[in-house]
Amino acid sequence: MTKTKILTLLMIPVVLFLGYSLYHSVFDTIKESEEIRVSEKNVIRSLKMIRDAETAYFQRYKEYTASWDTLAMFIDNDSLYNVSKKEIIQARTKDDPLYYTRTDSVRIEYDTIDAIQVREKIFPVEDFGTFSAAKLKLIPGKNGKEFELSADKIKKGNATVAVIEVVDRFPRDKQRKESNASPTRRLLKFGSLSEATTSGNWE
């Protein structure tokens, strides 16, 4: 047997090993990317649900809550009111001192039509099925880890405004860091404790 044949035979296991390693490297990368995509899709869905619940809470109480228990009780036990708004315009007469300097007077009347249970209003069964409001704080697929929920009131000019922020501090994608220049590559979250916004950084 020539040296060439011997070297060829010796190289076969090496080539097979390298091919196997390359295949699994590419396969593992693709699998990892898909797992991250699915994980983040589920996290964003939960963040949207929390945002909807907090927005409804704000509409009801004019503030956000930083308590998961309070938010869960609100979803399960509280109601939202359907209110109609009517503008009544009354023309000014010439004997009105403001006749020449103001437009017609406008009076707004509000009328409560009915009330609807929060869960039914924002989480209808046909879209969300039945879920535990008490578990809304749990990050999907993170073994019991919770979203970080913060709410506060800050001064903006002469006004005091309510702010909220909800963050996933346990990213599946280890490249997600708050130090990233691009907001879309930071930790998944919505809201801000310095601005009156409920935008998500995935949007």
N, C-alpha and C positions, 0 to 999 in steps of 0.2 A: 504494500500500500504506500503510495507516494505521500510526501509531506503535504502536498496540496489537498489531497483527499482527507488526510488526518485533520488538517486545519479546518477544512469545510465541515467535517463531522463535529469538531469541537465548537464551531461557531453556531451550529444549529440551535443548541439550547440557549445560547446567549441571545440570538435573534428572537427566538420564541419568547424569552423572558422580557426583552425590551418591548416587543410588540404587545405582550399581555399588560405590561406596566403602562404603556402609552394608552392602550384602550381603556383601562380602568381609570387613568387620570382624566381623560376626556369625559368618560361616562360619569365619574364622580362629580366633575365640575358641572355638567349638565343637570345632574340630579340635585346638586346643592342649589343651583340657580332656580330650579323649579320649586324646591321646598321653600326657599326664601319668598318667591312670588306668591305662593299659596298662603304662607304665613302672614305676609304683609296685607294681602287681600282680606283675610279674616280680621286682622287687627284694625284695618281701616273701617270695615263694616261695623265693628264694635264702637269705634270712636264716633262714627256717624250716629249710631243709636244713642250714645251718651250725650252727644251734642243736641240731638232732637229733644231728649228728656230735659236737659238743662235749659234749652231755649223755651220749652213749655213752662218750666218752673219759673223762669224769669218773667214770662208773660203773666203768670199768675201772681207772683210776689215781688216783682220789680228788683230782684237780686238773684244771684246764683248761689247754689249751696255747695259747700266743700265736704259735706257728709254723705257718704255712700248710703248709710241707713236712711237718712232723710230723703234722698233721691229715690230709693227703692219704695219707701212708703208713699211718696208722692205718686209714683207710677201705679201702684197697686190700689191706692185708696182715695186719691184726690180727683177733682173734676176740673174741667176747663169750661168756660162760659162762652157761648156764641152770642155776640153782641152786635146789634145793628146800629149804624151811625147815620143820623139824619141832619142835614144842614138846612136850617130855616132862614131864608133871606127876607129881610124886611127893608123895603125902600125908605129912605129918609125923606121926611117932609120938609118944606121950605122953612117951617118954623123951628126946625132942628138947627142949633148953633153950628153943627158940624156938616150941614147940608152942602156947603160949597168947598169943603176941604177934605171930606172923607167919602168913601164909597158907601154902598148900602151896608147896613149892619147885618152880621151873620151870627146866628146862634146855633150851636151844635147840641143835639140831644142824643143820648145813648140809651138803648133799650135792650135789656137782657132777654134773649129769646128762649134759650134753654141751656142745660149743662150736659156735658158728655164726659164719661170716665176717661181719665188720661190714657190708660192702656189702650182703650178702644179707639181713641182719637189718633194717637201717634204710632201705636204698634198693633194695627189690626191683625187678627189671627190669620187672615188669608195671605198676608205678606210675611209675617214674622212667626207664625205658629204660636205655640205656648212656650214661654221662656221664663226663667226665674229672674225677676228684677234685682234680687239680692246678689246674683252672680254677674251682673253687668260690669262690676268692677274688675272681674278677672280677665287677664289677657289671654286670648285664645291660644292654646297649645303651649303655655308657659308654666305648667305645673303649679298652679295656684298663685302665681305672681299677680300683683294688682297694678292697674294703671295708677299713676300719681295724679291726684285730683287737688287742684288749688283754686280758691275763689277769694276775691278781695274787692275793695272799692278804692279807687284812686282819684286824685284831683286832675282834671283836665281843664285848664283855664279857670273859670269861675264855677265850673260844674263838678259834681262828684259822680263818677260813672262806675258801674259794676264791671268787673273783669273776671275771666275764668281761663284756666289752662289745664289740659289733660294730656299726659305724656306716657308713652311706652318706654320705660327705662331699661328694658331688657330686649334689645333688637336681635332678631334671628340673623340679620346681616351685620356682621361685626364691623363693616365699613361705615355704618351709620354712627356718626359722632356729632356732638353739638359744636365741635370746632370746625366742621366742614364749611367751606365758603358758601356753597349752595344750600339754601334752606331745604330743598327737596331731598338732600342727602343727610340731613340731620335726623335726630330721633323723631319717629312718627308722633305727631301731636296735633291738637287744634287749640286755638285761642292764644292769649298772651296775658301776662300779668302787668304789662306796661302799656298796652294798647287795648282799646275797646273793640275787639274783633273776635269772631268765632271761626275764622278761616282755618282750614287744615293745611299743613305744609305739603300734603300730597296733591293738592288741587292746583 
